[in-house]
Each structure stands twice: as structure tokens, then as C-alpha cells.
């Protein structure tokens, strides 16, 4: 029996590992297109000498080993929030820590949200950089293609974003096998290069990395700005863990992806040792001449898959931010009935498309874009390390020595990469930082504004128990049917109810006070979805619980009330009463005027609760009120 179970588990693990290759490793898997080239080109490019080539190859190996293998695969993937990974999940874990001062917790949460905001920088640079570098392979075939590289890139990228509304469920099954083939081709080309110059295998020895720094000193340190390109996408291992699980990602990386990637870097190094002129594009020059056009086609397919992964990541992150209260409600469409994670957000899609096209037109080549690439990723990795330190110390109860060793090792590496990338700020690194800062400003303004709004509503509200007592002495006329009042405070009388009483002077025979509670876990079990409490005077209190990756659906949830011993809700005899607040500036501002104006703009343009919670529009009554922040 045990052998039968093992024989079933192993094929399944292999299949999930192959599927993971299409999503998890797209970004890091396309780095060979440009990483080696950038180390020896650009304003801080190294001279092409045998010592420098072996030094860069050694740095590449140890960067991938220490940062991706040890930090992310072996360690940080253990810090999961009920199976989910990513900086949002890590931030949610930090919020549960005990013994941390409120000010420190506020600072750490801010760091986590800023790290999440930086992801949007990656989401626009990765498609632009990777597709542009793939299409540049045509220049290697013949210089006559040079004027067409940018137009072809713009055409491909536009196509990638135009298909998003249809979803990728129908073609997603191909992503894994295509990327598996891609990594196999990378490894094969690398072996061909190594066989011509087996000496490059010595680069695994860390002595070559140390010698590289002692010989080149500050110039060698600046080269880390190019070396970091080989680990961009490493954080995706953690962010996409919820889709595939830790084990398939670990085995795919250690058993196939990492070896194939590094063998390809070694092959490129061997080619440059034989022919220093090959540094202009060692990836495509490594391929036999007759396979050049098929390689451009395969590289383009791989970069499209890598782009799809970060675009889907941006949709997922936006959805999580909405659920956790950092982003206003905007339209989310589900493109697959079977896959919860298959979502499409129109506003984000078109904003990303416009930004990506502007990047390609502005920077014009992958070498120019490389200057903008890396700084956002290294800053995110640095934030991951700081948050993970809090988790291991406070939640995992590591002693100070263990936690300090972890922090010292990884923060030194992260700071080295980040510092080397600071030089890129003037050459384009400002772009992802500015974009991240802009998104962070939106997220933090929305979160702060919502907190102030709810505080204001709470201060102006009437306690529910006192209201129910007053009804026992006689109250408004009761009419047939069910009235559902949505409220953020289930212990208070909703404003919409008070306005309804003021204007209509009636109350339904059956009143449900409905509160939707978004939790900081990815999914809530169906058994924990709904809590119900029967009150006096025909009132009931219902609390619906959703995780930050769940799909809120109020009518579907209310159908389950019968299972809890409560009379079922007939939608045709039910009215939903929602408050529609209009925010106006406060004469004595609780936050700066520019943030008030920004929050008011976001609040005004947010999607309605009716659409977001899938409430039938013909059953909704909205009652407006003005609120000063």
C-alpha cells in the first residue's frame, strides 16, 4: 500500500512541478537573455578578461545559491500564511506578532505595503525588458532588423495585454511544458559551450568571486548591479507558493531549473572566453547559426509567458490589497469557473499596457532598460529579509543568536545588491521607485482614510441594544418582507436604517444586520463562512467571513442561512439597504488636505458594494449622507 501511495504521489509532484515552471520561473528563467551581456556592457561594464569572466560566473552561482536557493527556497517559503506566500502574506504574519510596540508594528506594516507597491514596478519592467531582449535576437541574425525591433516588441506586448480579458485558462496548460522545453534548450546550449572550454566549470569555486572583488574593488562592487539580474524573479518563488505548494517549487528549482540556468551562464562564459566579441549578445551567439530564428521564436514565447506571470501577479496583488483594505473596490472579472486565481482587472490591465509601451518607447533597448531593472527587486528582497526576521524571532521563537545570524547573512547580501543598484537611479532606476512610491501613497491614503471614515461613523452611531429596547416601547410601522442593512459595525445601528426611518418611517418585519469581515488569511473554510445570531424585535445579526483570496458573493452565502436554523432569504421579497457616503473636506483636517482630496477622488471612483458583493441591483436601495473626514 505504501509503495502504491508513493507511485501516485511522485507523478503528481512531477506534474505540479512542470506546471509551476510556467508561472513561478518565467521571470528568472528569461534572465540569461541579458544578464551576462549587461555585466560587460554599459557604464559600469567590466573589461572582458578571463579572470573577470570567471569572477562574474562565480558571483552568478553564489547569488543564485545564497539568495534564491537558501533564502527563498529553503527558508522564506516556510513562512507561509496557511499555504500562501508573498509579501502580503508575510506582512499579515508580522501583524500577528506579540510583544512588538504599536509604532514598530505600524512601521513594519508600512514596509510590507511599500514592498508590495514595488511589485508594480517589476510588473511593467519585466515584460518590456524580456520581450525586447528576445526580439533583439533578430539583430544578431541580420542588422537589417534593427529598425523593426521596437515596433515588433510593441506589437507583441500589445497582443499580450489585449488577450487578458479572455483569460489564460485555455492556454495556461501549455506554459509549463513550453518553459520546461525552454530550460532544456538553455541547458543543452550551455553544455555545447562548456565542452569547447571546460575550464569555466572552475567558476563554482567561490575563490574566483573573492579574487574578482580584490582585483576590481569598487568597480567590481558596482558589477553586482548586473549580477542581480540573474536573481530577478527569485521572490516569485515565494509569491506563487499558494498556487503550487512548497515541495513542487523546491524540486523544480533544485532538480531542473537551477542546473539548466547555471549551465547556460557557464556556456555563455565559455563562448566569451573563446571570442570576446561575442559579448554583444552571448545568449543568441551561443546557438548554432541555423537555429537562430527558432531560438528567437522560442525566447519570445518564454518572455510572453514570463510577462503573463507578472501581469497575473499584479491582478492578484491588487485583489488582495482590496480585500485587506489598502485599495478601493475596482471591477474584478473571473475568467475561469474552475480556477479561483484566474482574474482580470480592466483598470490595472490598461494602466500596465500604457506604462509598458511608454517604457519601450522611452528606453528603446534592453541594455537601457537594464539600468531601471534591479533596484525595485533588491529593495523588495531587503524588506522580505527584515519581515522574515520578525517572523522567526516572534512567531517561530528562534533565539537571538539564530535570528541574528539569519539577519546578518541575508541582510548583508541584500544591502550589497541594493547599494550597487543605487548607481542606476539616475539612469532609469528612478522609474520603478517612483512608481512604487506612487502606488504606496495610494494604498496608505486609502487605508488611513477608511480608518478615519469608520471612526467617524462609529462616533456618530447609536448602540444597537439601546435601539432594540426602544422598539419594545413602540416603534415605526412594520411592513412585510426582509430588510438587509449592510454595516461595518454590527453592534451599532446602520446609518442607512436611521435614514430609512427618518424618510420612510417604516421597518421590515424581518431585519438582518449584515457585516462582511475580511480576514488576513488567504481562504476561509465554508464551515466558518457565516455566523448568525438571533436578536429581539425580528432582528438578526449575520457576519460573513472571507479571506483575502476569496470571492465575496453575498446572495450565495445567504442561501446557507437555512442550514443554520434561520428562515431562508427569498431574494424577491428582500431589499438591501446600503449607505452611500459623500466625503467632504474637514475644516480641521485629520490628514493633510492633499491626502483628503486624493482619498475623496478614490472614494468617488470606487466600484459599488452592489457589484463587488454580487447583490442583485434591482433589490438595492441606497441612502446618501455627507461626512466630514
C-alpha positions in Angstrom: 0.0 0.0 0.0 2.8 2.4 0.9 4.5 1.8 -2.4 1.3 2.4 -4.3 0.8 5.7 -2.5 4.4 6.7 -3.4 3.9 5.8 -7.0 0.8 8.0 -7.1 2.4 11.0 -5.3 5.6 11.1 -7.4 3.9 11.6 -10.8 1.5 14.2 -9.3 4.5 16.0 -7.8 6.2 16.0 -11.2 3.1 17.3 -13.0 2.7 20.2 -10.5 6.4 20.9 -10.7 6.1 21.2 -14.5 3.1 23.4 -14.2 5.0 25.6 -11.7 7.7 26.2 -14.4 5.2 28.2 -16.5 4.3 30.6 -13.7 7.0 30.6 -11.0 10.2 30.6 -13.0 9.2 32.7 -16.0 11.0 35.9 -14.8 14.2 34.3 -13.5 14.1 31.9 -16.5 14.5 34.7 -19.1 17.4 36.4 -17.3 20.1 34.5 -19.5 18.8 36.7 -22.4 20.5 39.7 -20.9 22.4 39.2 -17.6 25.8 38.2 -18.9 25.7 40.8 -21.7 25.0 43.6 -19.1 27.8 42.5 -16.8 30.3 43.5 -19.5 28.5 46.4 -21.2 27.0 49.7 -20.1 28.6 52.5 -17.9 29.9 50.0 -15.3 30.7 47.1 -17.6 33.8 45.1 -16.8 36.7 44.6 -19.1 36.4 41.2 -21.0 39.3 39.3 -19.4 39.4 35.6 -18.3 39.6 36.5 -14.6 36.6 38.8 -14.9 34.6 36.2 -16.8 35.3 33.5 -14.2 34.6 36.1 -11.4 31.2 37.1 -12.8 30.3 33.4 -13.3 31.3 32.7 -9.7 29.2 35.6 -8.5 26.2 34.4 -10.5 26.4 30.9 -9.0 26.7 32.2 -5.4 24.0 34.8 -5.9 21.6 32.2 -7.1 22.7 29.7 -4.4 22.5 32.1 -1.4 19.6 34.3 -2.4 17.3 32.0 -4.3 18.2 28.5 -3.0 19.0 29.2 0.6 17.0 32.4 1.4 13.8 31.8 -0.6 13.5 28.1 -1.4 15.0 26.6 1.8 13.9 29.3 4.3 11.3 32.0 3.5 8.9 29.6 1.8 8.4 28.1 5.2 6.9 31.4 6.4 3.5 30.8 4.8 0.1 32.2 5.7 -2.0 29.0 5.5 -0.1 27.9 2.4 0.0 31.3 0.8 3.3 33.2 0.2 4.3 36.6 -1.0 5.0 39.9 0.8 1.3 40.5 1.6 1.2 37.1 3.4 4.4 37.9 5.2 3.0 41.3 6.3 -0.1 39.6 7.6 2.1 37.2 9.7 4.0 40.1 11.1 0.7 41.7 12.2 0.1 38.7 14.4 3.3 39.1 16.4 3.1 39.7 20.1 5.4 41.9 22.1 6.2 44.4 19.3 5.4 48.0 20.0 2.4 49.5 18.1 4.8 52.1 16.5 7.2 49.3 15.3 4.2 47.3 14.0 3.0 50.3 12.1 6.5 50.8 10.6 6.8 47.1 9.6 3.4 47.1 8.1 4.3 50.2 6.1 7.5 48.5 4.9 5.4 45.4 3.8 2.9 47.6 1.9 5.8 49.5 0.2 7.4 46.2 -0.8 4.1 45.2 -2.4 3.8 48.5 -4.2 7.3 48.0 -5.6 6.0 44.8 -7.3 4.1 47.0 -9.8 7.5 48.4 -11.0 8.6 44.8 -11.7 5.2 44.1 -13.4 5.9 46.8 -16.1 9.7 46.3 -16.4 9.7 42.5 -16.8 7.5 42.4 -19.9 9.3 45.4 -21.5 12.8 44.1 -20.7 12.3 40.4 -21.5 10.3 40.7 -24.8 12.7 43.5 -26.0 15.8 41.3 -25.3 14.2 38.3 -27.1 13.3 40.3 -30.2 16.8 41.8 -30.3 18.0 38.3 -31.3 16.8 39.3 -34.8 19.6 41.9 -34.9 22.1 39.1 -34.4 20.7 37.3 -37.4 21.0 40.4 -39.6 21.4 44.1 -38.8 18.6 45.0 -41.3 16.1 44.0 -38.5 17.4 46.7 -36.1 14.8 49.4 -37.1 12.0 46.8 -36.6 12.9 45.6 -33.1 11.0 48.3 -31.2 7.8 48.1 -33.4 7.8 44.2 -33.2 8.2 44.4 -29.4 5.3 46.9 -29.1 3.1 44.7 -31.3 3.8 41.6 -29.2 3.3 43.4 -25.8 0.0 44.9 -27.0 -1.2 41.5 -28.0 -0.3 40.0 -24.6 -2.4 42.7 -22.8 -5.3 42.5 -25.3 -5.9 38.8 -24.6 -6.1 39.3 -20.8 -9.9 39.9 -20.8 -10.4 36.4 -22.3 -8.3 34.8 -19.5 -5.4 32.4 -20.0 -7.1 29.3 -18.6 -7.3 27.7 -22.2 -3.6 28.2 -22.9 -2.1 28.1 -19.4 -1.7 24.3 -19.7 1.0 24.9 -22.4 3.0 27.3 -20.2 4.6 24.6 -18.1 5.7 22.3 -21.0 7.0 25.3 -23.1 9.1 26.6 -20.1 10.3 23.1 -19.4 11.5 22.8 -23.1 13.0 26.3 -22.8 15.1 25.3 -19.7 16.1 22.1 -21.5 17.3 24.1 -24.5 19.2 26.5 -22.2 21.0 23.6 -20.6 21.8 21.9 -23.9 23.3 25.1 -25.4 25.2 25.6 -22.2 26.7 22.1 -22.4 27.7 22.7 -26.0 29.6 25.9 -24.9 31.2 24.2 -21.9 32.5 21.3 -24.0 34.5 23.8 -26.0 36.0 25.3 -22.9 35.6 23.0 -19.8 37.7 25.3 -17.7 34.7 27.5 -17.0 33.4 24.8 -14.5 36.0 26.1 -12.1 33.9 29.2 -11.6 31.8 27.4 -9.0 34.8 27.9 -6.7 34.0 31.0 -4.5 37.7 32.0 -4.7 37.0 33.4 -8.2 34.3 35.7 -6.7 36.6 36.8 -3.9 39.5 37.4 -6.3 37.2 39.4 -8.6 36.5 41.8 -5.7 40.1 42.1 -4.6 41.3 42.9 -8.1 38.5 45.2 -9.2 37.5 46.7 -5.8 34.8 49.4 -6.2 34.4 48.7 -9.9 33.8 45.0 -9.0 31.3 46.1 -6.4 29.3 48.1 -9.0 29.2 44.9 -11.2 26.7 43.5 -8.6 24.2 45.8 -10.3 24.4 43.5 -13.3 24.8 40.2 -11.4 21.4 40.9 -9.6 19.7 40.5 -13.0 20.2 36.7 -12.6 18.0 36.6 -9.4 15.2 39.0 -10.5 12.1 36.8 -10.2 13.5 34.9 -7.2 10.9 36.4 -5.0 8.2 34.9 -7.3 9.1 31.5 -5.9 7.6 32.7 -2.6 4.7 34.8 -4.0 3.4 32.0 -6.2 3.7 29.3 -3.5 -0.1 29.3 -2.9 -0.8 28.1 -6.4 1.6 25.1 -6.3 2.8 24.4 -2.8 6.3 24.4 -1.5 7.5 21.0 -2.5 6.9 21.1 -6.3 8.6 24.6 -6.4 11.6 23.3 -4.4 12.1 20.2 -6.6 11.6 22.0 -9.9 14.2 24.6 -8.8 16.8 22.3 -7.4 16.3 19.4 -9.8 15.9 21.2 -13.1 15.6 25.0 -13.4 18.7 26.0 -11.4 21.1 23.5 -13.1 19.8 24.4 -16.6 20.1 28.1 -15.9 23.6 28.0 -14.5 24.9 25.6 -17.2 23.7 28.2 -19.8 25.6 31.0 -18.0 28.7 28.8 -18.0 28.2 28.2 -21.7 27.9 31.9 -22.4 31.1 32.4 -20.3 32.9 29.8 -22.3 31.8 31.4 -25.6 33.1 34.8 -24.4 36.5 33.3 -23.3 36.9 31.9 -26.9 35.6 35.1 -28.6 35.4 38.3 -26.6 33.5 40.0 -29.4 30.5 37.6 -28.6 29.8 39.8 -25.6 27.5 41.9 -27.8 24.8 39.2 -27.4 26.3 35.9 -26.0 22.9 34.3 -25.5 21.9 34.2 -29.2 25.5 33.7 -30.4 25.7 30.6 -28.3 23.1 29.0 -30.5 24.1 27.4 -33.9 23.5 29.9 -36.7 20.9 27.7 -38.4 18.9 27.6 -35.2 18.9 31.4 -34.6 15.4 32.2 -35.9 13.8 29.2 -34.0 15.7 30.5 -30.9 14.3 34.0 -31.3 10.8 32.5 -31.6 11.3 30.2 -28.5 12.8 33.1 -26.5 9.8 35.3 -27.4 7.4 32.6 -26.3 9.3 32.3 -23.0 9.2 36.0 -22.4 5.5 36.2 -23.2 4.9 33.5 -20.5 7.2 35.5 -18.1 5.2 38.6 -18.8 1.9 36.8 -18.3 3.1 35.6 -14.8 3.9 39.2 -13.6 0.7 40.6 -15.1 -1.4 37.9 -13.3 0.7 38.7 -10.2 -0.3 42.4 -10.5 -4.0 41.4 -10.7 -3.7 39.0 -7.8 -1.9 41.6 -5.6 -4.5 44.3 -6.4 -7.3 41.9 -5.4 -5.5 41.0 -2.1 -5.0 44.7 -1.4 -8.7 45.4 -1.9 -9.7 42.6 0.5 -7.2 43.8 3.1 -8.4 47.4 2.9 -5.5 49.0 1.1 -7.1 49.6 -2.3 -10.6 50.8 -3.2 -13.0 48.4 -4.8 -12.5 48.2 -8.5 -14.0 45.9 -11.1 -12.7 42.3 -10.9 -13.7 39.7 -13.5 -13.2 36.0 -13.0 -12.0 34.4 -16.3 -12.2 30.8 -15.1 -15.0 28.9 -13.4 -12.6 26.3 -12.0 -9.6 28.4 -11.0 -10.1 30.9 -8.2 -6.9 32.7 -9.1 -7.8 33.4 -12.7 -8.9 37.0 -12.5 -8.8 40.0 -14.8 -8.9 43.7 -13.6 -9.5 46.0 -16.6 -8.2 49.2 -15.0 -4.9 47.6 -13.9 -4.5 45.9 -17.3 -4.8 49.1 -19.4 -2.6 51.1 -17.0 0.1 48.4 -17.2 -0.2 48.3 -21.0 0.2 52.1 -21.3 3.2 52.1 -18.9 4.9 49.2 -20.6 4.6 50.7 -24.1 5.9 54.0 -22.8 8.9 52.2 -21.2 9.8 50.5 -24.5 9.4 53.8 -26.5 11.4 55.7 -23.9 14.3 53.3 -23.3 14.4 51.7 -26.8 16.8 48.8 -25.9 17.2 46.1 -23.2 20.6 47.5 -22.2 19.0 50.9 -21.5 16.1 49.2 -19.6 18.7 47.1 -17.5 19.5 50.4 -15.8 16.0 50.6 -14.5 15.8 46.9 -13.6 17.0 45.5 -10.3 16.6 48.3 -7.8 12.9 47.6 -7.0 13.6 43.8 -6.8 16.6 44.3 -4.4 14.6 46.6 -2.2 11.7 44.1 -2.1 14.2 41.3 -1.1 15.6 43.6 1.6 12.1 44.2 3.0 11.4 40.4 2.8 14.5 39.7 5.0 13.5 42.3 7.6 9.9 41.0 7.9 11.2 37.3 7.9 13.5 38.2 10.8 10.5 39.4 12.8 8.6 36.2 12.0 11.5 33.8 13.0 12.0 35.8 16.2 8.5 36.4 17.4 6.4 33.6 15.8 8.9 30.8 15.5 10.6 31.6 18.8 14.2 31.4 17.5 16.7 32.6 20.0 18.5 35.8 19.4 21.7 34.2 18.2 19.9 32.1 15.5 17.8 35.1 14.4 20.9 37.4 14.4 22.9 35.0 12.2 20.0 34.8 9.7 19.6 38.6 9.7 23.3 39.3 9.4 23.9 36.9 6.5 20.9 37.8 4.3 20.7 41.5 5.0 24.4 41.8 4.1 23.8 40.2 0.7 20.6 42.3 0.2 22.3 45.5 1.1 25.2 44.8 -1.2 22.9 44.2 -4.1 20.8 47.2 -3.3 23.8 49.5 -2.8 25.3 48.5 -6.1 22.0 49.3 -7.8 21.8 52.8 -6.3 24.0 53.9 -9.1 21.3 53.0 -11.5 18.8 55.6 -10.1 20.0 58.4 -12.4 20.0 56.1 -15.5 16.4 54.8 -15.1 16.3 53.3 -11.6 14.1 56.2 -10.5 11.2 54.9 -12.6 10.3 51.7 -10.5 11.0 53.6 -7.3 8.7 56.5 -8.3 6.0 54.0 -9.5 6.3 52.1 -6.2 6.1 55.3 -4.2 3.0 56.4 -6.1 1.2 53.1 -5.5 2.3 53.1 -1.8 0.8 56.7 -1.5 -2.5 55.4 -2.9 -2.5 52.3 -0.7 -1.6 54.2 2.5 -4.0 57.1 1.8 -6.9 54.7 1.2 -6.1 52.7 4.4 -5.8 55.8 6.5 -8.9 57.5 5.0 -11.0 54.4 5.6 -9.9 54.1 9.2 -10.9 57.8 9.8 -14.2 57.3 8.0 -15.1 54.3 10.1 -14.1 56.1 13.3 -16.3 59.0 12.3 -19.2 56.6 11.5 -18.7 54.9 14.9 -18.7 58.1 16.8 -22.0 59.2 15.2 -23.7 55.8 15.5 -26.4 54.6 18.0 -25.8 51.5 20.1 -27.9 48.6 18.7 -29.0 47.2 22.1 -30.4 50.6 23.2 -32.3 50.9 19.8 -33.8 47.4 20.2 -35.0 48.3 23.7 -36.7 51.5 22.4 -38.6 49.4 19.8 -40.2 47.4 22.6 -42.0 50.5 23.7 -43.5 51.0 20.3 -41.9 52.0 17.1 -42.4 52.5 13.4 -44.9 50.6 11.3 -43.5 47.1 10.3 -44.0 46.0 6.7 -43.8 42.6 5.1 -40.6 41.2 3.8 -36.9 41.2 4.7 -34.7 44.3 5.0 -30.9 43.7 4.9 -28.7 46.5 6.1 -25.0 46.3 5.4 -22.9 47.7 8.2 -19.2 47.8 9.1 -20.2 47.9 12.8 -22.6 45.0 13.7 -23.1 46.4 17.3 -24.4 49.7 16.0 -27.5 50.9 14.2 -26.6 51.4 10.5 -26.8 54.9 9.2 -28.9 53.6 6.3 -31.5 52.3 8.7 -31.7 55.7 10.6 -32.2 57.5 7.3 -34.8 55.0 6.1 -36.7 55.5 9.4 -36.4 59.3 9.1 -37.7 59.4 5.5 -40.0 56.4 5.1 -40.9 55.8 8.7 -41.3 52.0 8.3 -39.2 49.0 9.2 -39.4 45.5 7.7 -40.8 42.6 9.8 -37.5 40.9 9.4 -34.3 42.8 9.6 -30.8 41.4 9.0 -27.8 43.4 10.0 -25.1 42.1 7.6 -21.4 42.6 8.3 -18.7 41.4 5.8 -15.5 40.6 7.7 -12.3 40.4 5.6 -9.6 38.3 7.4 -5.8 38.3 7.0 -5.8 34.7 5.9 -6.0 33.6 2.2 -9.1 31.5 2.4 -11.9 30.9 5.0 -13.4 27.4 5.2 -17.0 27.1 4.2 -17.8 25.9 7.7 -16.5 29.2 9.1 -18.0 31.4 6.4 -21.2 32.5 8.2 -22.0 33.4 11.8 -25.6 34.1 12.7 -27.2 35.5 15.9 -30.9 36.0 16.5 -31.8 39.2 18.3 -35.1 40.6 19.6 -37.7 42.6 17.6 -37.3 40.5 14.5 -33.7 41.4 14.1 -30.8 39.1 13.3 -27.1 39.7 13.1 -25.2 37.9 10.3 -21.4 38.0 9.9 -19.8 36.7 6.6 -16.1 35.9 6.8 -13.9 35.9 3.7 -10.1 35.5 3.2 -8.0 37.9 1.1 -8.1 35.5 -1.8 -11.8 34.5 -1.6 -14.5 35.7 -4.0 -17.2 37.5 -1.9 -20.7 36.5 -3.0 -23.4 37.7 -0.6 -26.5 36.0 -2.2 -24.7 32.7 -2.4 -23.7 33.0 1.3 -27.3 34.0 2.4 -28.7 30.8 0.8 -26.9 28.9 3.6 -28.9 30.6 6.4 -31.5 27.7 6.3 -28.7 25.3 7.3 -28.2 27.3 10.4 -31.8 27.1 11.5 -32.8 30.5 10.2 -35.6 31.1 7.7 -34.1 31.3 4.2 -33.9 34.6 2.4 -36.2 35.0 -0.6 -34.5 37.5 -2.9 -37.8 38.6 -4.4 -39.1 39.7 -1.0 -35.8 41.2 0.2 -34.4 44.8 0.0 -30.8 45.6 0.6 -30.2 49.0 2.2 -26.7 50.5 1.6 -25.3 53.8 2.9 -23.8 56.0 0.1 -21.5 58.4 1.8 -20.1 61.6 0.2 -16.9 62.7 1.7 -16.3 66.5 2.1 -13.1 68.1 3.4 -12.9 68.9 7.1 -12.3 72.5 8.3 -10.0 71.0 10.9 -8.2 68.3 8.8 -7.3 64.9 10.4 -4.9 64.4 7.5 -3.3 66.8 5.0 -5.6 68.4 2.5 -3.8 66.8 -0.5 -4.5 63.4 1.1 -8.1 64.3 1.8 -8.5 65.3 -1.9 -6.8 62.1 -3.0 -9.0 59.9 -0.7 -12.1 61.7 -1.9 -11.2 61.0 -5.5 -10.5 57.3 -4.8 -13.7 57.0 -2.8 -15.8 58.6 -5.5 -14.4 56.3 -8.2 -14.5 53.1 -6.2 -16.7 50.3 -7.5 -20.1 50.0 -5.7 -20.7 47.4 -3.0 -23.6 46.2 -5.1 -21.3 45.0 -7.9 -18.4 43.9 -5.7 -20.6 41.7 -3.5 -22.8 40.4 -6.4 -26.0 41.8 -4.9 -28.9 41.9 -7.4 -29.2 45.6 -8.5 -33.0 45.6 -8.6 -33.1 44.7 -4.8 -30.8 47.6 -3.7 -31.8 50.9 -2.0 -29.0 53.4 -1.5 -29.4 56.2 1.1 -26.9 59.1 0.9 -25.2 61.2 3.5 -22.4 63.7 3.7 -19.4 63.0 6.0 -16.6 65.4 7.0 -13.3 63.5 7.5 
